[in-house]
Amino acid sequence: KEMSYSGFEVSSTVGSTSRRIFSKKSNLPVIVLSACAVMAACCFFSQGRLLSTMASVRRGATGISGMRAPSFRNHHPNPVRGLTSCQANGLPIDLKGKKAFVAGVADDQGFAWAISKCLVEAGADVSLGIWVPALGIFKKSMQMGKFDESRKLSDGSLMDFEKLYPLDAVFDTPEDVPEEIATNKRYAGESDWTISEVANLVEKDIGKIDILVHSLANGPEVRNPLLETSRKGYLAAQSASAYSLVSMVQKFGPIMNEGGSVLSLTYDASNKVVPGYGGGMSSAKASLESDTRTLAYEAGRKHKIRVNTVSAGPLGSRAARAIGFIERVINYSYKNAPIEKELSAMEVGQTAAFLLSPLASAITGQVVYVDNGLSTMGLSLDSPTLKAEEEQTA
């Protein structure tokens, strides 16, 4: 096709060499490219990116280090590590000046800690909501330096938090707290820990926030098959794992800045059968994902904030070990996912940092899978049935 140029000039610059490829007022039937100049430019920019990356490695940017989730590397000797920096070359996740509240951190393992770390790396001020009985242990571990290795940031400093709040997201208001909980010695010495009270304290202490993270789940009968789950256990799973998100958006939504973002964590058992993940937990995750879509609409219109959830693959965290078969699930994922490696908590943290940043300003109401692609598979590659058929046809 004939294209018209009017005094258009193309020049190539490689190092200090610059030459004019085309500068003429004319009509040309074709566009002539200088292949050598293009190739040289590509080499130049590629080399620059490589040198930049090598420099980053030398200055210690290879890791938001210290994640010490239990390793099952004995199954897979050389797992491929994911990225450990929350900043891409030339496209930073910039959360400077943003205020975040992360609910569900209990130790230095797991997704909530990794998300908090990535948010801090990106410049956010992070406050935590910690389950009331775990708060004392968490504070003591921080003071004794047990988390120091995990707290190390890419610049060598230690991650710190703005505020630590006691939180029990099963209760919306003080009136909801039953006597046996109010008088329980595990709750002694703490106050103002229901969702509405914590939201009020956060507003009073730090003002409006920009980021809200829900990393909460509990199913007291999670080891029970659904057919053996009581009504009480089923509803407890729904309350702690799904409705808690609804309540948090209700109470925190009004104190969030426009353009803010909410993120929760879910699991693929929401829409697939995972034997062993019982007690109504699969139903609770399905509710969480459905509520994410509805909250994205309602909170988007009312508060102008976004709501998404990350469906994470298996990780050997303290919470996951409560299910009892996490090692086998991790091994299954390694053998069947398109990407053959163990999932790291930081990979979920990096995705969360992106979704919670302005870079994801058009993404809401979505379930984002971070599981090495396991959720895409329809058959298990290590199935005894498939292996038997392969042996027969061999």
Secondary structure per residue as TSV (DSSP state, phi and psi in degrees):
chain	resnum	aa	ss	phi	psi
A	1	K	-	360.0	140.4
A	2	E	-	-77.2	130.2
A	3	M	E	-122.8	138.4
A	4	S	E	-100.9	133.6
A	5	Y	E	-119.9	140.3
A	6	S	S	-126.4	94.5
A	7	G	S	66.1	23.9
A	8	F	-	-75.1	137.8
A	9	E	E	-126.9	130.3
A	10	V	E	-118.2	128.0
A	11	S	E	-131.6	149.6
A	12	S	E	-108.1	139.1
A	13	T	E	-128.4	116.5
A	14	V	E	-127.2	114.4
A	15	G	T	62.7	-125.4
A	16	S	T	-99.6	4.6
A	17	T	E	-93.7	126.7
A	18	S	E	-133.7	129.5
A	19	R	E	-139.5	152.0
A	20	R	E	-83.4	126.0
A	21	I	E	-87.3	-42.0
A	22	F	E	-154.2	130.5
A	23	S	E	-155.3	93.5
A	24	K	-	-161.4	141.0
A	25	K	-	-87.9	104.1
A	26	S	E	-164.1	172.4
A	27	N	E	-106.9	127.5
A	28	L	E	-118.8	140.4
A	29	P	S	-75.1	-22.5
A	30	V	S	-140.3	161.9
A	31	I	-	-99.3	122.4
A	32	V	-	-97.4	124.8
A	33	L	-	-105.7	141.7
A	34	S	-	-87.4	100.8
A	35	A	H	-60.6	-40.5
A	36	C	H	-63.1	-42.3
A	37	A	H	-64.9	-42.0
A	38	V	H	-62.9	-45.4
A	39	M	H	-63.6	-41.1
A	40	A	H	-63.9	-40.6
A	41	A	H	-63.4	-42.8
A	42	C	H	-60.2	-44.2
A	43	C	H	-62.1	-41.1
A	44	F	H	-61.3	-49.4
A	45	F	H	-69.6	-37.3
A	46	S	H	-63.1	-43.1
A	47	Q	H	-63.8	-39.0
A	48	G	H	-62.3	-43.1
A	49	R	H	-64.9	-39.9
A	50	L	H	-63.6	-45.8
A	51	L	H	-62.4	-38.9
A	52	S	H	-62.7	-42.2
A	53	T	H	-64.9	-43.1
A	54	M	H	-63.0	-38.1
A	55	A	H	-64.0	-39.2
A	56	S	H	-62.6	-40.3
A	57	V	H	-62.6	-43.0
A	58	R	H	-64.6	-33.9
A	59	R	T	-91.7	11.8
A	60	G	T	89.3	18.3
A	61	A	T	-85.9	9.9
A	62	T	T	-77.1	-7.9
A	63	G	-	-153.8	132.4
A	64	I	-	-84.6	90.4
A	65	S	-	-83.2	172.7
A	66	G	-	97.0	-2.0
A	67	M	-	-69.8	121.4
A	68	R	-	-121.6	42.8
A	69	A	-	-62.3	145.5
A	70	P	-	-50.6	134.0
A	71	S	-	-101.1	142.8
A	72	F	-	-117.9	38.6
A	73	R	T	-67.6	-17.0
A	74	N	T	-63.2	-25.3
A	75	H	T	-75.7	-35.2
A	76	H	S	-135.5	93.6
A	77	P	S	-54.8	-37.1
A	78	N	S	-125.9	68.7
A	79	P	-	-64.0	142.0
A	80	V	-	-78.6	124.0
A	81	R	-	-78.8	143.1
A	82	G	-	-82.9	175.2
A	83	L	-	-60.7	145.1
A	84	T	-	-121.0	9.7
A	85	S	-	-110.8	141.8
A	86	C	S	-94.8	21.3
A	87	Q	E	-134.6	125.9
A	88	A	E	-88.3	148.1
A	89	N	T	-57.8	118.3
A	90	G	T	82.0	-9.5
A	91	L	E	-135.8	75.9
A	92	P	E	-73.2	146.7
A	93	I	-	-86.7	103.4
A	94	D	-	-104.7	108.6
A	95	L	-	-117.1	23.0
A	96	K	T	-60.1	132.2
A	97	G	T	85.3	-7.3
A	98	K	-	-84.2	145.3
A	99	K	E	-113.5	130.0
A	100	A	E	-123.5	145.7
A	101	F	E	-122.9	120.0
A	102	V	E	-113.9	119.1
A	103	A	E	-103.0	128.4
A	104	G	-	120.1	3.3
A	105	V	-	-77.5	132.1
A	106	A	-	-128.0	-20.0
A	107	D	S	-159.5	-167.0
A	108	D	S	-96.2	18.3
A	109	Q	S	-109.3	170.5
A	110	G	H	87.1	175.0
A	111	F	H	-72.2	-37.9
A	112	A	H	-62.7	-40.8
A	113	W	H	-64.4	-45.0
A	114	A	H	-62.2	-41.4
A	115	I	H	-63.0	-45.3
A	116	S	H	-58.7	-42.1
A	117	K	H	-65.0	-42.6
A	118	C	H	-66.0	-37.2
A	119	L	H	-64.6	-41.9
A	120	V	H	-65.0	-43.5
A	121	E	H	-56.9	-35.6
A	122	A	T	-82.1	-2.1
A	123	G	T	107.4	-0.2
A	124	A	-	-77.9	153.2
A	125	D	E	-93.7	118.9
A	126	V	E	-112.3	129.2
A	127	S	E	-112.9	150.6
A	128	L	E	-116.0	145.3
A	129	G	E	-109.8	115.2
A	130	I	E	-116.7	136.2
A	131	W	E	-51.9	132.9
A	132	V	H	-50.7	-51.9
A	133	P	H	-64.0	-19.0
A	134	A	H	-95.4	-10.4
A	135	L	H	-62.9	-45.7
A	136	G	H	-60.9	-43.1
A	137	I	H	-64.8	-41.1
A	138	F	H	-62.7	-48.0
A	139	K	H	-60.5	-42.8
A	140	K	H	-64.5	-41.7
A	141	S	H	-63.1	-39.0
A	142	M	H	-63.0	-47.0
A	143	Q	H	-64.9	-35.1
A	144	M	T	-83.3	-2.8
A	145	G	T	80.8	14.3
A	146	K	T	-66.6	-24.4
A	147	F	T	-99.8	4.3
A	148	D	H	-58.2	-42.0
A	149	E	H	-63.2	-41.2
A	150	S	H	-73.2	-21.6
A	151	R	H	-82.3	-10.6
A	152	K	B	-64.7	127.8
A	153	L	-	-95.7	172.9
A	154	S	T	-64.8	-21.8
A	155	D	T	-92.0	5.1
A	156	G	S	93.0	-13.7
A	157	S	-	-78.5	168.4
A	158	L	B	-99.1	134.2
A	159	M	-	-62.3	137.7
A	160	D	-	-131.9	163.2
A	161	F	-	-118.3	147.3
A	162	E	S	-66.7	-51.2
A	163	K	-	-145.7	150.7
A	164	L	E	-118.6	123.2
A	165	Y	E	-116.6	136.9
A	166	P	E	-70.9	139.1
A	167	L	E	-149.1	132.4
A	168	D	-	-126.0	102.6
A	169	A	T	-78.0	6.2
A	170	V	T	-79.7	-17.9
A	171	F	-	-118.6	130.5
A	172	D	S	-85.6	-40.4
A	173	T	S	-137.5	164.1
A	174	P	G	-58.4	-30.3
A	175	E	G	-67.2	-19.4
A	176	D	G	-81.9	-13.6
A	177	V	-	-80.4	120.4
A	178	P	-	-72.4	160.5
A	179	E	H	-59.7	-39.3
A	180	E	H	-66.6	-24.4
A	181	I	H	-84.7	-43.8
A	182	A	H	-59.4	-32.2
A	183	T	T	-100.8	2.7
A	184	N	-	-68.0	133.8
A	185	K	G	-64.5	-21.2
A	186	R	G	-71.0	-17.9
A	187	Y	G	-103.4	-0.6
A	188	A	T	-64.2	140.3
A	189	G	T	87.1	-6.6
A	190	E	-	-116.6	150.2
A	191	S	-	-145.8	169.8
A	192	D	-	55.3	50.9
A	193	W	-	-115.0	7.1
A	194	T	S	-78.6	165.3
A	195	I	H	-58.7	-46.1
A	196	S	H	-65.0	-38.3
A	197	E	H	-67.5	-41.3
A	198	V	H	-65.9	-41.0
A	199	A	H	-60.1	-41.1
A	200	N	H	-64.4	-41.2
A	201	L	H	-66.3	-41.4
A	202	V	H	-60.9	-44.7
A	203	E	H	-62.7	-40.1
A	204	K	H	-68.9	-40.9
A	205	D	H	-79.0	-44.9
A	206	I	H	-125.7	-0.8
A	207	G	-	81.4	-155.4
A	208	K	S	-71.1	149.6
A	209	I	E	-113.2	166.5
A	210	D	E	-113.5	-22.3
A	211	I	E	-134.1	134.1
A	212	L	E	-130.9	122.8
A	213	V	E	-117.5	127.9
A	214	H	E	-110.3	105.4
A	215	S	-	-122.2	63.2
A	216	L	-	-127.4	134.4
A	217	A	-	-163.3	140.9
A	218	N	-	-159.8	129.5
A	219	G	-	-131.8	102.8
A	220	P	T	-59.9	-21.3
A	221	E	T	-116.2	32.1
A	222	V	T	-58.4	-25.3
A	223	R	T	-85.1	-6.1
A	224	N	S	-87.7	136.9
A	225	P	-	-59.4	157.2
A	226	L	G	-58.1	-36.8
A	227	L	G	-68.1	-13.4
A	228	E	G	-114.6	14.9
A	229	T	-	-92.9	132.4
A	230	S	-	-78.7	161.7
A	231	R	H	-59.1	-41.7
A	232	K	H	-62.1	-44.5
A	233	G	H	-66.5	-40.6
A	234	Y	H	-62.6	-48.3
A	235	L	H	-69.4	-30.2
A	236	A	H	-65.0	-39.5
A	237	A	H	-64.3	-42.5
A	238	Q	H	-63.1	-42.8
A	239	S	I	-64.4	-49.6
A	240	A	I	-76.1	-32.6
A	241	S	I	-100.3	-24.2
A	242	A	I	-121.3	-55.8
A	243	Y	I	-64.6	-26.7
A	244	S	H	-58.0	-33.8
A	245	L	H	-66.3	-45.3
A	246	V	H	-57.8	-46.9
A	247	S	H	-63.9	-40.8
A	248	M	H	-65.5	-39.8
A	249	V	H	-67.8	-36.0
A	250	Q	H	-58.7	-48.1
A	251	K	H	-85.6	-34.3
A	252	F	H	-91.6	-23.6
A	253	G	G	-50.6	-47.0
A	254	P	G	-64.9	-18.7
A	255	I	G	-106.8	21.0
A	256	M	E	-104.7	141.0
A	257	N	E	-70.4	150.1
A	258	E	E	-58.4	140.0
A	259	G	E	87.5	0.4
A	260	G	E	-70.0	174.6
A	261	S	E	-144.1	141.5
A	262	V	E	-115.7	140.0
A	263	L	E	-139.5	137.1
A	264	S	E	-124.3	177.2
A	265	L	E	-121.7	135.6
A	266	T	E	-130.7	-173.3
A	267	Y	-	-146.9	149.6
A	268	D	G	-66.3	-9.7
A	269	A	G	-65.8	-8.1
A	270	S	G	-62.9	-29.8
A	271	N	T	-132.2	7.7
A	272	K	S	-135.8	154.7
A	273	V	-	-80.0	121.8
A	274	V	-	-122.8	92.4
A	275	P	T	-55.5	132.5
A	276	G	T	103.3	-18.5
A	277	Y	-	-101.3	77.4
A	278	G	T	-111.8	-150.0
A	279	G	T	66.9	16.7
A	280	G	T	87.4	4.6
A	281	M	H	-68.6	-36.7
A	282	S	H	-63.7	-38.2
A	283	S	H	-66.9	-37.8
A	284	A	H	-64.6	-39.4
A	285	K	H	-68.9	-35.7
A	286	A	H	-63.5	-40.8
A	287	S	H	-63.2	-42.7
A	288	L	H	-58.8	-42.9
A	289	E	H	-69.5	-39.8
A	290	S	H	-65.0	-43.6
A	291	D	H	-64.4	-32.2
A	292	T	H	-58.4	-43.0
A	293	R	H	-67.1	-44.5
A	294	T	H	-67.0	-42.3
A	295	L	H	-65.2	-34.3
A	296	A	H	-59.0	-41.3
A	297	Y	H	-71.0	-53.8
A	298	E	H	-67.2	-48.4
A	299	A	H	-71.7	-28.5
A	300	G	H	-64.1	-44.0
A	301	R	H	-73.6	-39.7
A	302	K	H	-81.1	-44.2
A	303	H	H	-114.2	-5.3
A	304	K	-	59.2	45.4
A	305	I	-	-123.4	163.2
A	306	R	E	-105.6	153.0
A	307	V	E	-136.5	120.7
A	308	N	E	-136.3	169.3
A	309	T	E	-138.8	146.4
A	310	V	E	-106.2	124.8
A	311	S	E	-93.2	102.8
A	312	A	E	-92.7	148.5
A	313	G	-	-74.4	-179.8
A	314	P	-	-70.1	140.2
A	315	L	-	-139.8	138.0
A	316	G	-	-80.6	57.3
A	317	S	-	-83.5	171.6
A	318	R	H	-59.3	-43.5
A	319	A	H	-64.9	-40.5
A	320	A	H	-66.9	-31.6
A	321	R	H	-65.1	-20.3
A	322	A	T	-66.0	-24.0
A	323	I	T	-71.0	-34.4
A	324	G	S	102.7	-15.3
A	325	F	-	-129.6	26.6
A	326	I	H	-63.6	-35.3
A	327	E	H	-60.4	-42.5
A	328	R	H	-68.2	-36.2
A	329	V	H	-67.0	-40.7
A	330	I	H	-63.4	-43.5
A	331	N	H	-63.3	-40.6
A	332	Y	H	-61.8	-43.8
A	333	S	H	-62.2	-43.5
A	334	Y	H	-59.9	-41.4
A	335	K	H	-79.5	-19.7
A	336	N	H	-118.4	-18.2
A	337	A	S	-73.5	152.3
A	338	P	S	-57.9	-35.9
A	339	I	S	-101.3	113.8
A	340	E	-	-84.9	84.7
A	341	K	S	-162.3	162.3
A	342	E	-	-76.5	144.3
A	343	L	-	-76.8	137.9
A	344	S	-	-104.7	149.5
A	345	A	H	-61.0	-32.9
A	346	M	H	-67.2	-27.4
A	347	E	H	-65.6	-36.4
A	348	V	H	-71.0	-39.9
A	349	G	H	-60.4	-40.9
A	350	Q	H	-66.4	-41.8
A	351	T	H	-63.2	-41.8
A	352	A	H	-61.6	-44.0
A	353	A	H	-58.9	-40.4
A	354	F	H	-64.1	-49.7
A	355	L	H	-63.8	-27.8
A	356	L	T	-89.1	-1.0
A	357	S	S	-101.4	166.1
A	358	P	G	-61.6	-17.9
A	359	L	G	-62.2	-23.2
A	360	A	G	-107.6	31.2
A	361	S	T	-62.9	-16.1
A	362	A	T	-105.7	8.9
A	363	I	-	-107.1	119.5
A	364	T	-	-155.9	152.5
A	365	G	S	73.3	19.5
A	366	Q	-	-109.2	149.5
A	367	V	E	-101.2	113.7
A	368	V	E	-105.0	119.5
A	369	Y	E	-86.9	127.2
A	370	V	E	-127.7	84.3
A	371	D	S	-148.3	26.1
A	372	N	T	61.1	16.9
A	373	G	T	88.6	5.8
A	374	L	G	-57.8	-35.9
A	375	S	G	-65.9	-15.6
A	376	T	G	-82.6	-13.5
A	377	M	-	-82.6	139.0
A	378	G	S	-102.4	-20.9
A	379	L	S	-129.6	148.5
A	380	S	-	-88.2	123.6
A	381	L	T	-66.8	-24.6
A	382	D	T	-96.2	18.4
A	383	S	-	-61.5	130.4
A	384	P	H	-57.1	-33.7
A	385	T	H	-64.1	-47.0
A	386	L	H	-64.3	-40.1
A	387	K	H	-64.9	-38.3
A	388	A	H	-64.1	-40.3
A	389	E	H	-67.0	-37.1
A	390	E	H	-64.6	-39.2
A	391	E	H	-66.1	-36.4
A	392	Q	H	-68.7	-35.2
A	393	T	H	-87.3	-10.3
A	394	A	-	-71.3	360.0
